[in-house]
Amino acid sequence: MATEIVPAPERAENAGAVYVAAARAEHLAHCADCRAVDAEIEARAAENAASIARRDRRQLGLHLASTKAVV
């Protein structure tokens, strides 16, 4: 009896995401305007993540004392 090979659903679902990521990377390699926009988006996301981390520490009561280097 022959068994039929069926791709895993995760792989089939991720195939579209992989293609989109590859196409986007290819486009960014050639488009300076889109690279600039992408860099700005990444910078804003990093600032937002830092802000959220500070807020979470305050809400959780994790007030960490600032440390200073000893010379």
mmCIF file of the N, C-alpha and C atoms, coordinates in Angstrom:
data_MODEL
# 
_entry.id   MODEL 
# 
loop_
_atom_site.group_PDB 
_atom_site.id 
_atom_site.type_symbol 
_atom_site.label_atom_id 
_atom_site.label_alt_id 
_atom_site.label_comp_id 
_atom_site.label_asym_id 
_atom_site.label_entity_id 
_atom_site.label_seq_id 
_atom_site.pdbx_PDB_ins_code 
_atom_site.Cartn_x 
_atom_site.Cartn_y 
_atom_site.Cartn_z 
_atom_site.occupancy 
_atom_site.B_iso_or_equiv 
_atom_site.pdbx_formal_charge 
_atom_site.auth_seq_id 
_atom_site.auth_comp_id 
_atom_site.auth_asym_id 
_atom_site.auth_atom_id 
_atom_site.pdbx_PDB_model_num 
ATOM 1   N N  . MET A 1 1  ? 0.845  -1.170 0.000  1.00 0.00 ? 1  MET A N  1 
ATOM 2   C CA . MET A 1 1  ? 0.000  0.000  0.000  1.00 0.00 ? 1  MET A CA 1 
ATOM 3   C C  . MET A 1 1  ? 0.897  1.242  0.000  1.00 0.00 ? 1  MET A C  1 
ATOM 4   N N  . ALA A 1 2  ? 0.700  2.125  -0.919 1.00 0.00 ? 2  ALA A N  1 
ATOM 5   C CA . ALA A 1 2  ? 1.488  3.351  -1.033 1.00 0.00 ? 2  ALA A CA 1 
ATOM 6   C C  . ALA A 1 2  ? 0.909  4.415  -0.105 1.00 0.00 ? 2  ALA A C  1 
ATOM 7   N N  . THR A 1 3  ? 1.792  5.124  0.542  1.00 0.00 ? 3  THR A N  1 
ATOM 8   C CA . THR A 1 3  ? 1.341  6.212  1.416  1.00 0.00 ? 3  THR A CA 1 
ATOM 9   C C  . THR A 1 3  ? 1.503  7.540  0.689  1.00 0.00 ? 3  THR A C  1 
ATOM 10  N N  . GLU A 1 4  ? 0.537  8.399  0.876  1.00 0.00 ? 4  GLU A N  1 
ATOM 11  C CA . GLU A 1 4  ? 0.562  9.699  0.229  1.00 0.00 ? 4  GLU A CA 1 
ATOM 12  C C  . GLU A 1 4  ? 1.293  10.688 1.124  1.00 0.00 ? 4  GLU A C  1 
ATOM 13  N N  . ILE A 1 5  ? 2.212  11.428 0.567  1.00 0.00 ? 5  ILE A N  1 
ATOM 14  C CA . ILE A 1 5  ? 2.952  12.428 1.331  1.00 0.00 ? 5  ILE A CA 1 
ATOM 15  C C  . ILE A 1 5  ? 2.178  13.745 1.249  1.00 0.00 ? 5  ILE A C  1 
ATOM 16  N N  . VAL A 1 6  ? 1.800  14.236 2.419  1.00 0.00 ? 6  VAL A N  1 
ATOM 17  C CA . VAL A 1 6  ? 1.046  15.484 2.489  1.00 0.00 ? 6  VAL A CA 1 
ATOM 18  C C  . VAL A 1 6  ? 1.885  16.480 3.266  1.00 0.00 ? 6  VAL A C  1 
ATOM 19  N N  . PRO A 1 7  ? 2.088  17.705 2.729  1.00 0.00 ? 7  PRO A N  1 
ATOM 20  C CA . PRO A 1 7  ? 2.886  18.692 3.459  1.00 0.00 ? 7  PRO A CA 1 
ATOM 21  C C  . PRO A 1 7  ? 2.220  19.082 4.768  1.00 0.00 ? 7  PRO A C  1 
ATOM 22  N N  . ALA A 1 8  ? 3.050  19.356 5.755  1.00 0.00 ? 8  ALA A N  1 
ATOM 23  C CA . ALA A 1 8  ? 2.533  19.776 7.055  1.00 0.00 ? 8  ALA A CA 1 
ATOM 24  C C  . ALA A 1 8  ? 1.823  21.120 6.897  1.00 0.00 ? 8  ALA A C  1 
ATOM 25  N N  . PRO A 1 9  ? 0.706  21.326 7.596  1.00 0.00 ? 9  PRO A N  1 
ATOM 26  C CA . PRO A 1 9  ? -0.036 22.585 7.465  1.00 0.00 ? 9  PRO A CA 1 
ATOM 27  C C  . PRO A 1 9  ? 0.817  23.800 7.823  1.00 0.00 ? 9  PRO A C  1 
ATOM 28  N N  . GLU A 1 10 ? 1.708  23.651 8.817  1.00 0.00 ? 10 GLU A N  1 
ATOM 29  C CA . GLU A 1 10 ? 2.539  24.791 9.211  1.00 0.00 ? 10 GLU A CA 1 
ATOM 30  C C  . GLU A 1 10 ? 3.410  25.241 8.044  1.00 0.00 ? 10 GLU A C  1 
ATOM 31  N N  . ARG A 1 11 ? 3.963  24.289 7.339  1.00 0.00 ? 11 ARG A N  1 
ATOM 32  C CA . ARG A 1 11 ? 4.842  24.623 6.222  1.00 0.00 ? 11 ARG A CA 1 
ATOM 33  C C  . ARG A 1 11 ? 4.059  25.273 5.096  1.00 0.00 ? 11 ARG A C  1 
ATOM 34  N N  . ALA A 1 12 ? 2.869  24.773 4.805  1.00 0.00 ? 12 ALA A N  1 
ATOM 35  C CA . ALA A 1 12 ? 2.058  25.345 3.739  1.00 0.00 ? 12 ALA A CA 1 
ATOM 36  C C  . ALA A 1 12 ? 1.652  26.770 4.098  1.00 0.00 ? 12 ALA A C  1 
ATOM 37  N N  . GLU A 1 13 ? 1.313  27.006 5.358  1.00 0.00 ? 13 GLU A N  1 
ATOM 38  C CA . GLU A 1 13 ? 0.899  28.344 5.785  1.00 0.00 ? 13 GLU A CA 1 
ATOM 39  C C  . GLU A 1 13 ? 2.080  29.300 5.787  1.00 0.00 ? 13 GLU A C  1 
ATOM 40  N N  . ASN A 1 14 ? 3.252  28.820 6.160  1.00 0.00 ? 14 ASN A N  1 
ATOM 41  C CA . ASN A 1 14 ? 4.433  29.678 6.231  1.00 0.00 ? 14 ASN A CA 1 
ATOM 42  C C  . ASN A 1 14 ? 5.039  29.957 4.862  1.00 0.00 ? 14 ASN A C  1 
ATOM 43  N N  . ALA A 1 15 ? 4.680  29.168 3.861  1.00 0.00 ? 15 ALA A N  1 
ATOM 44  C CA . ALA A 1 15 ? 5.262  29.362 2.536  1.00 0.00 ? 15 ALA A CA 1 
ATOM 45  C C  . ALA A 1 15 ? 4.951  30.753 2.009  1.00 0.00 ? 15 ALA A C  1 
ATOM 46  N N  . GLY A 1 16 ? 3.733  31.233 2.223  1.00 0.00 ? 16 GLY A N  1 
ATOM 47  C CA . GLY A 1 16 ? 3.361  32.573 1.782  1.00 0.00 ? 16 GLY A CA 1 
ATOM 48  C C  . GLY A 1 16 ? 4.150  33.634 2.512  1.00 0.00 ? 16 GLY A C  1 
ATOM 49  N N  . ALA A 1 17 ? 4.336  33.463 3.811  1.00 0.00 ? 17 ALA A N  1 
ATOM 50  C CA . ALA A 1 17 ? 5.079  34.438 4.610  1.00 0.00 ? 17 ALA A CA 1 
ATOM 51  C C  . ALA A 1 17 ? 6.542  34.465 4.194  1.00 0.00 ? 17 ALA A C  1 
ATOM 52  N N  . VAL A 1 18 ? 7.097  33.311 3.883  1.00 0.00 ? 18 VAL A N  1 
ATOM 53  C CA . VAL A 1 18 ? 8.490  33.246 3.457  1.00 0.00 ? 18 VAL A CA 1 
ATOM 54  C C  . VAL A 1 18 ? 8.652  33.952 2.116  1.00 0.00 ? 18 VAL A C  1 
ATOM 55  N N  . TYR A 1 19 ? 7.703  33.735 1.213  1.00 0.00 ? 19 TYR A N  1 
ATOM 56  C CA . TYR A 1 19 ? 7.775  34.387 -0.095 1.00 0.00 ? 19 TYR A CA 1 
ATOM 57  C C  . TYR A 1 19 ? 7.680  35.904 0.066  1.00 0.00 ? 19 TYR A C  1 
ATOM 58  N N  . VAL A 1 20 ? 6.749  36.367 0.886  1.00 0.00 ? 20 VAL A N  1 
ATOM 59  C CA . VAL A 1 20 ? 6.581  37.806 1.089  1.00 0.00 ? 20 VAL A CA 1 
ATOM 60  C C  . VAL A 1 20 ? 7.845  38.412 1.693  1.00 0.00 ? 20 VAL A C  1 
ATOM 61  N N  . ALA A 1 21 ? 8.434  37.737 2.673  1.00 0.00 ? 21 ALA A N  1 
ATOM 62  C CA . ALA A 1 21 ? 9.664  38.237 3.296  1.00 0.00 ? 21 ALA A CA 1 
ATOM 63  C C  . ALA A 1 21 ? 10.797 38.294 2.277  1.00 0.00 ? 21 ALA A C  1 
ATOM 64  N N  . ALA A 1 22 ? 10.907 37.289 1.432  1.00 0.00 ? 22 ALA A N  1 
ATOM 65  C CA . ALA A 1 22 ? 11.958 37.272 0.420  1.00 0.00 ? 22 ALA A CA 1 
ATOM 66  C C  . ALA A 1 22 ? 11.738 38.374 -0.616 1.00 0.00 ? 22 ALA A C  1 
ATOM 67  N N  . ALA A 1 23 ? 10.496 38.562 -1.033 1.00 0.00 ? 23 ALA A N  1 
ATOM 68  C CA . ALA A 1 23 ? 10.189 39.604 -2.012 1.00 0.00 ? 23 ALA A CA 1 
ATOM 69  C C  . ALA A 1 23 ? 10.460 40.982 -1.420 1.00 0.00 ? 23 ALA A C  1 
ATOM 70  N N  . ARG A 1 24 ? 10.102 41.160 -0.150 1.00 0.00 ? 24 ARG A N  1 
ATOM 71  C CA . ARG A 1 24 ? 10.344 42.449 0.512  1.00 0.00 ? 24 ARG A CA 1 
ATOM 72  C C  . ARG A 1 24 ? 11.843 42.717 0.636  1.00 0.00 ? 24 ARG A C  1 
ATOM 73  N N  . ALA A 1 25 ? 12.608 41.715 1.012  1.00 0.00 ? 25 ALA A N  1 
ATOM 74  C CA . ALA A 1 25 ? 14.049 41.872 1.133  1.00 0.00 ? 25 ALA A CA 1 
ATOM 75  C C  . ALA A 1 25 ? 14.671 42.218 -0.212 1.00 0.00 ? 25 ALA A C  1 
ATOM 76  N N  . GLU A 1 26 ? 14.207 41.575 -1.253 1.00 0.00 ? 26 GLU A N  1 
ATOM 77  C CA . GLU A 1 26 ? 14.706 41.864 -2.597 1.00 0.00 ? 26 GLU A CA 1 
ATOM 78  C C  . GLU A 1 26 ? 14.381 43.304 -2.988 1.00 0.00 ? 26 GLU A C  1 
ATOM 79  N N  . HIS A 1 27 ? 13.169 43.751 -2.684 1.00 0.00 ? 27 HIS A N  1 
ATOM 80  C CA . HIS A 1 27 ? 12.774 45.120 -3.000 1.00 0.00 ? 27 HIS A CA 1 
ATOM 81  C C  . HIS A 1 27 ? 13.612 46.132 -2.212 1.00 0.00 ? 27 HIS A C  1 
ATOM 82  N N  . LEU A 1 28 ? 13.800 45.876 -0.919 1.00 0.00 ? 28 LEU A N  1 
ATOM 83  C CA . LEU A 1 28 ? 14.569 46.801 -0.090 1.00 0.00 ? 28 LEU A CA 1 
ATOM 84  C C  . LEU A 1 28 ? 16.024 46.890 -0.539 1.00 0.00 ? 28 LEU A C  1 
ATOM 85  N N  . ALA A 1 29 ? 16.526 45.828 -1.140 1.00 0.00 ? 29 ALA A N  1 
ATOM 86  C CA . ALA A 1 29 ? 17.902 45.849 -1.623 1.00 0.00 ? 29 ALA A CA 1 
ATOM 87  C C  . ALA A 1 29 ? 18.082 46.851 -2.763 1.00 0.00 ? 29 ALA A C  1 
ATOM 88  N N  . HIS A 1 30 ? 17.001 47.174 -3.458 1.00 0.00 ? 30 HIS A N  1 
ATOM 89  C CA . HIS A 1 30 ? 17.095 48.040 -4.630 1.00 0.00 ? 30 HIS A CA 1 
ATOM 90  C C  . HIS A 1 30 ? 16.428 49.399 -4.466 1.00 0.00 ? 30 HIS A C  1 
ATOM 91  N N  . CYS A 1 31 ? 15.620 49.582 -3.441 1.00 0.00 ? 31 CYS A N  1 
ATOM 92  C CA . CYS A 1 31 ? 14.837 50.818 -3.309 1.00 0.00 ? 31 CYS A CA 1 
ATOM 93  C C  . CYS A 1 31 ? 15.302 51.622 -2.086 1.00 0.00 ? 31 CYS A C  1 
ATOM 94  N N  . ALA A 1 32 ? 16.022 52.708 -2.338 1.00 0.00 ? 32 ALA A N  1 
ATOM 95  C CA . ALA A 1 32 ? 16.559 53.530 -1.245 1.00 0.00 ? 32 ALA A CA 1 
ATOM 96  C C  . ALA A 1 32 ? 15.454 54.196 -0.433 1.00 0.00 ? 32 ALA A C  1 
ATOM 97  N N  . ASP A 1 33 ? 14.391 54.640 -1.102 1.00 0.00 ? 33 ASP A N  1 
ATOM 98  C CA . ASP A 1 33 ? 13.290 55.294 -0.390 1.00 0.00 ? 33 ASP A CA 1 
ATOM 99  C C  . ASP A 1 33 ? 12.634 54.337 0.606  1.00 0.00 ? 33 ASP A C  1 
ATOM 100 N N  . CYS A 1 34 ? 12.383 53.123 0.169  1.00 0.00 ? 34 CYS A N  1 
ATOM 101 C CA . CYS A 1 34 ? 11.756 52.134 1.056  1.00 0.00 ? 34 CYS A CA 1 
ATOM 102 C C  . CYS A 1 34 ? 12.698 51.722 2.179  1.00 0.00 ? 34 CYS A C  1 
ATOM 103 N N  . ARG A 1 35 ? 14.013 51.669 1.905  1.00 0.00 ? 35 ARG A N  1 
ATOM 104 C CA . ARG A 1 35 ? 14.980 51.363 2.966  1.00 0.00 ? 35 ARG A CA 1 
ATOM 105 C C  . ARG A 1 35 ? 14.953 52.441 4.033  1.00 0.00 ? 35 ARG A C  1 
ATOM 106 N N  . ALA A 1 36 ? 14.838 53.708 3.620  1.00 0.00 ? 36 ALA A N  1 
ATOM 107 C CA . ALA A 1 36 ? 14.794 54.812 4.581  1.00 0.00 ? 36 ALA A CA 1 
ATOM 108 C C  . ALA A 1 36 ? 13.536 54.719 5.440  1.00 0.00 ? 36 ALA A C  1 
ATOM 109 N N  . VAL A 1 37 ? 12.414 54.436 4.810  1.00 0.00 ? 37 VAL A N  1 
ATOM 110 C CA . VAL A 1 37 ? 11.156 54.293 5.550  1.00 0.00 ? 37 VAL A CA 1 
ATOM 111 C C  . VAL A 1 37 ? 11.250 53.108 6.504  1.00 0.00 ? 37 VAL A C  1 
ATOM 112 N N  . ASP A 1 38 ? 11.810 52.005 6.036  1.00 0.00 ? 38 ASP A N  1 
ATOM 113 C CA . ASP A 1 38 ? 11.947 50.810 6.864  1.00 0.00 ? 38 ASP A CA 1 
ATOM 114 C C  . ASP A 1 38 ? 12.846 51.079 8.069  1.00 0.00 ? 38 ASP A C  1 
ATOM 115 N N  . ALA A 1 39 ? 13.931 51.816 7.866  1.00 0.00 ? 39 ALA A N  1 
ATOM 116 C CA . ALA A 1 39 ? 14.838 52.151 8.970  1.00 0.00 ? 39 ALA A CA 1 
ATOM 117 C C  . ALA A 1 39 ? 14.129 53.030 9.996  1.00 0.00 ? 39 ALA A C  1 
ATOM 118 N N  . GLU A 1 40 ? 13.313 53.972 9.523  1.00 0.00 ? 40 GLU A N  1 
ATOM 119 C CA . GLU A 1 40 ? 12.562 54.835 10.441 1.00 0.00 ? 40 GLU A CA 1 
ATOM 120 C C  . GLU A 1 40 ? 11.553 54.018 11.246 1.00 0.00 ? 40 GLU A C  1 
ATOM 121 N N  . ILE A 1 41 ? 10.897 53.095 10.588 1.00 0.00 ? 41 ILE A N  1 
ATOM 122 C CA . ILE A 1 41 ? 9.926  52.231 11.281 1.00 0.00 ? 41 ILE A CA 1 
ATOM 123 C C  . ILE A 1 41 ? 10.624 51.401 12.355 1.00 0.00 ? 41 ILE A C  1 
ATOM 124 N N  . GLU A 1 42 ? 11.774 50.839 12.024 1.00 0.00 ? 42 GLU A N  1 
ATOM 125 C CA . GLU A 1 42 ? 12.533 50.040 12.988 1.00 0.00 ? 42 GLU A CA 1 
ATOM 126 C C  . GLU A 1 42 ? 12.981 50.884 14.181 1.00 0.00 ? 42 GLU A C  1 
ATOM 127 N N  . ALA A 1 43 ? 13.416 52.120 13.918 1.00 0.00 ? 43 ALA A N  1 
ATOM 128 C CA . ALA A 1 43 ? 13.852 53.002 15.003 1.00 0.00 ? 43 ALA A CA 1 
ATOM 129 C C  . ALA A 1 43 ? 12.687 53.343 15.923 1.00 0.00 ? 43 ALA A C  1 
ATOM 130 N N  . ARG A 1 44 ? 11.543 53.637 15.343 1.00 0.00 ? 44 ARG A N  1 
ATOM 131 C CA . ARG A 1 44 ? 10.361 53.948 16.163 1.00 0.00 ? 44 ARG A CA 1 
ATOM 132 C C  . ARG A 1 44 ? 9.919  52.741 16.975 1.00 0.00 ? 44 ARG A C  1 
ATOM 133 N N  . ALA A 1 45 ? 9.998  51.570 16.385 1.00 0.00 ? 45 ALA A N  1 
ATOM 134 C CA . ALA A 1 45 ? 9.625  50.345 17.104 1.00 0.00 ? 45 ALA A CA 1 
ATOM 135 C C  . ALA A 1 45 ? 10.557 50.109 18.282 1.00 0.00 ? 45 ALA A C  1 
ATOM 136 N N  . ALA A 1 46 ? 11.846 50.368 18.094 1.00 0.00 ? 46 ALA A N  1 
ATOM 137 C CA . ALA A 1 46 ? 12.809 50.196 19.183 1.00 0.00 ? 46 ALA A CA 1 
ATOM 138 C C  . ALA A 1 46 ? 12.538 51.190 20.313 1.00 0.00 ? 46 ALA A C  1 
ATOM 139 N N  . GLU A 1 47 ? 12.238 52.439 19.970 1.00 0.00 ? 47 GLU A N  1 
ATOM 140 C CA . GLU A 1 47 ? 11.903 53.440 20.984 1.00 0.00 ? 47 GLU A CA 1 
ATOM 141 C C  . GLU A 1 47 ? 10.638 53.040 21.738 1.00 0.00 ? 47 GLU A C  1 
ATOM 142 N N  . ASN A 1 48 ? 9.654  52.554 20.998 1.00 0.00 ? 48 ASN A N  1 
ATOM 143 C CA . ASN A 1 48 ? 8.396  52.143 21.610 1.00 0.00 ? 48 ASN A CA 1 
ATOM 144 C C  . ASN A 1 48 ? 8.619  50.959 22.546 1.00 0.00 ? 48 ASN A C  1 
ATOM 145 N N  . ALA A 1 49 ? 9.436  50.010 22.138 1.00 0.00 ? 49 ALA A N  1 
ATOM 146 C CA . ALA A 1 49 ? 9.709  48.842 22.981 1.00 0.00 ? 49 ALA A CA 1 
ATOM 147 C C  . ALA A 1 49 ? 10.393 49.264 24.275 1.00 0.00 ? 49 ALA A C  1 
ATOM 148 N N  . ALA A 1 50 ? 11.324 50.211 24.184 1.00 0.00 ? 50 ALA A N  1 
ATOM 149 C CA . ALA A 1 50 ? 12.013 50.695 25.386 1.00 0.00 ? 50 ALA A CA 1 
ATOM 150 C C  . ALA A 1 50 ? 11.026 51.404 26.306 1.00 0.00 ? 50 ALA A C  1 
ATOM 151 N N  . SER A 1 51 ? 10.132 52.179 25.727 1.00 0.00 ? 51 SER A N  1 
ATOM 152 C CA . SER A 1 51 ? 9.131  52.888 26.515 1.00 0.00 ? 51 SER A CA 1 
ATOM 153 C C  . SER A 1 51 ? 8.191  51.905 27.219 1.00 0.00 ? 51 SER A C  1 
ATOM 154 N N  . ILE A 1 52 ? 7.780  50.885 26.511 1.00 0.00 ? 52 ILE A N  1 
ATOM 155 C CA . ILE A 1 52 ? 6.893  49.876 27.100 1.00 0.00 ? 52 ILE A CA 1 
ATOM 156 C C  . ILE A 1 52 ? 7.609  49.134 28.223 1.00 0.00 ? 52 ILE A C  1 
ATOM 157 N N  . ALA A 1 53 ? 8.887  48.836 28.038 1.00 0.00 ? 53 ALA A N  1 
ATOM 158 C CA . ALA A 1 53 ? 9.657  48.151 29.080 1.00 0.00 ? 53 ALA A CA 1 
ATOM 159 C C  . ALA A 1 53 ? 9.740  49.016 30.335 1.00 0.00 ? 53 ALA A C  1 
ATOM 160 N N  . ARG A 1 54 ? 9.981  50.326 30.160 1.00 0.00 ? 54 ARG A N  1 
ATOM 161 C CA . ARG A 1 54 ? 10.021 51.227 31.323 1.00 0.00 ? 54 ARG A CA 1 
ATOM 162 C C  . ARG A 1 54 ? 8.669  51.259 32.027 1.00 0.00 ? 54 ARG A C  1 
ATOM 163 N N  . ARG A 1 55 ? 7.597  51.359 31.263 1.00 0.00 ? 55 ARG A N  1 
ATOM 164 C CA . ARG A 1 55 ? 6.249  51.378 31.843 1.00 0.00 ? 55 ARG A CA 1 
ATOM 165 C C  . ARG A 1 55 ? 5.974  50.093 32.608 1.00 0.00 ? 55 ARG A C  1 
ATOM 166 N N  . ASP A 1 56 ? 6.340  48.966 32.026 1.00 0.00 ? 56 ASP A N  1 
ATOM 167 C CA . ASP A 1 56 ? 6.103  47.682 32.689 1.00 0.00 ? 56 ASP A CA 1 
ATOM 168 C C  . ASP A 1 56 ? 6.878  47.585 33.999 1.00 0.00 ? 56 ASP A C  1 
ATOM 169 N N  . ARG A 1 57 ? 8.135  48.050 34.006 1.00 0.00 ? 57 ARG A N  1 
ATOM 170 C CA . ARG A 1 57 ? 8.924  48.009 35.240 1.00 0.00 ? 57 ARG A CA 1 
ATOM 171 C C  . ARG A 1 57 ? 8.268  48.866 36.315 1.00 0.00 ? 57 ARG A C  1 
ATOM 172 N N  . ARG A 1 58 ? 7.779  50.031 35.928 1.00 0.00 ? 58 ARG A N  1 
ATOM 173 C CA . ARG A 1 58 ? 7.109  50.901 36.916 1.00 0.00 ? 58 ARG A CA 1 
ATOM 174 C C  . ARG A 1 58 ? 5.840  50.250 37.441 1.00 0.00 ? 58 ARG A C  1 
ATOM 175 N N  . GLN A 1 59 ? 5.032  49.689 36.546 1.00 0.00 ? 59 GLN A N  1 
ATOM 176 C CA . GLN A 1 59 ? 3.768  49.080 36.962 1.00 0.00 ? 59 GLN A CA 1 
ATOM 177 C C  . GLN A 1 59 ? 3.995  47.862 37.843 1.00 0.00 ? 59 GLN A C  1 
ATOM 178 N N  . LEU A 1 60 ? 5.073  47.145 37.604 1.00 0.00 ? 60 LEU A N  1 
ATOM 179 C CA . LEU A 1 60 ? 5.366  45.953 38.401 1.00 0.00 ? 60 LEU A CA 1 
ATOM 180 C C  . LEU A 1 60 ? 6.150  46.280 39.664 1.00 0.00 ? 60 LEU A C  1 
ATOM 181 N N  . GLY A 1 61 ? 6.495  47.542 39.836 1.00 0.00 ? 61 GLY A N  1 
ATOM 182 C CA . GLY A 1 61 ? 7.234  47.938 41.022 1.00 0.00 ? 61 GLY A CA 1 
ATOM 183 C C  . GLY A 1 61 ? 8.688  47.554 40.986 1.00 0.00 ? 61 GLY A C  1 
ATOM 184 N N  . LEU A 1 62 ? 9.256  47.438 39.801 1.00 0.00 ? 62 LEU A N  1 
ATOM 185 C CA . LEU A 1 62 ? 10.648 47.065 39.664 1.00 0.00 ? 62 LEU A CA 1 
ATOM 186 C C  . LEU A 1 62 ? 11.500 48.314 39.486 1.00 0.00 ? 62 LEU A C  1 
ATOM 187 N N  . HIS A 1 63 ? 11.526 49.139 40.498 1.00 0.00 ? 63 HIS A N  1 
ATOM 188 C CA . HIS A 1 63 ? 12.300 50.378 40.424 1.00 0.00 ? 63 HIS A CA 1 
ATOM 189 C C  . HIS A 1 63 ? 13.761 50.027 40.680 1.00 0.00 ? 63 HIS A C  1 
ATOM 190 N N  . LEU A 1 64 ? 14.504 49.969 39.621 1.00 0.00 ? 64 LEU A N  1 
ATOM 191 C CA . LEU A 1 64 ? 15.914 49.614 39.742 1.00 0.00 ? 64 LEU A CA 1 
ATOM 192 C C  . LEU A 1 64 ? 16.737 50.871 39.953 1.00 0.00 ? 64 LEU A C  1 
ATOM 193 N N  . ALA A 1 65 ? 17.584 50.837 40.944 1.00 0.00 ? 65 ALA A N  1 
ATOM 194 C CA . ALA A 1 65 ? 18.454 51.984 41.211 1.00 0.00 ? 65 ALA A CA 1 
ATOM 195 C C  . ALA A 1 65 ? 19.483 52.081 40.099 1.00 0.00 ? 65 ALA A C  1 
ATOM 196 N N  . SER A 1 66 ? 19.788 53.287 39.713 1.00 0.00 ? 66 SER A N  1 
ATOM 197 C CA . SER A 1 66 ? 20.795 53.452 38.668 1.00 0.00 ? 66 SER A CA 1 
ATOM 198 C C  . SER A 1 66 ? 22.166 53.143 39.268 1.00 0.00 ? 66 SER A C  1 
ATOM 199 N N  . THR A 1 67 ? 22.973 52.499 38.482 1.00 0.00 ? 67 THR A N  1 
ATOM 200 C CA . THR A 1 67 ? 24.319 52.146 38.953 1.00 0.00 ? 67 THR A CA 1 
ATOM 201 C C  . THR A 1 67 ? 25.327 53.056 38.279 1.00 0.00 ? 67 THR A C  1 
ATOM 202 N N  . LYS A 1 68 ? 26.352 53.389 39.004 1.00 0.00 ? 68 LYS A N  1 
ATOM 203 C CA . LYS A 1 68 ? 27.402 54.231 38.451 1.00 0.00 ? 68 LYS A CA 1 
ATOM 204 C C  . LYS A 1 68 ? 28.700 53.440 38.474 1.00 0.00 ? 68 LYS A C  1 
ATOM 205 N N  . ALA A 1 69 ? 29.489 53.662 37.474 1.00 0.00 ? 69 ALA A N  1 
ATOM 206 C CA . ALA A 1 69 ? 30.759 52.952 37.360 1.00 0.00 ? 69 ALA A CA 1 
ATOM 207 C C  . ALA A 1 69 ? 31.715 53.442 38.454 1.00 0.00 ? 69 ALA A C  1 
ATOM 208 N N  . VAL A 1 70 ? 32.426 52.505 38.994 1.00 0.00 ? 70 VAL A N  1 
ATOM 209 C CA . VAL A 1 70 ? 33.429 52.843 40.014 1.00 0.00 ? 70 VAL A CA 1 
ATOM 210 C C  . VAL A 1 70 ? 34.761 52.953 39.316 1.00 0.00 ? 70 VAL A C  1 
ATOM 211 N N  . VAL A 1 71 ? 35.438 54.064 39.568 1.00 0.00 ? 71 VAL A N  1 
ATOM 212 C CA . VAL A 1 71 ? 36.715 54.286 38.901 1.00 0.00 ? 71 VAL A CA 1 
ATOM 213 C C  . VAL A 1 71 ? 37.849 53.873 39.794 1.00 0.00 ? 71 VAL A C  1 
# 
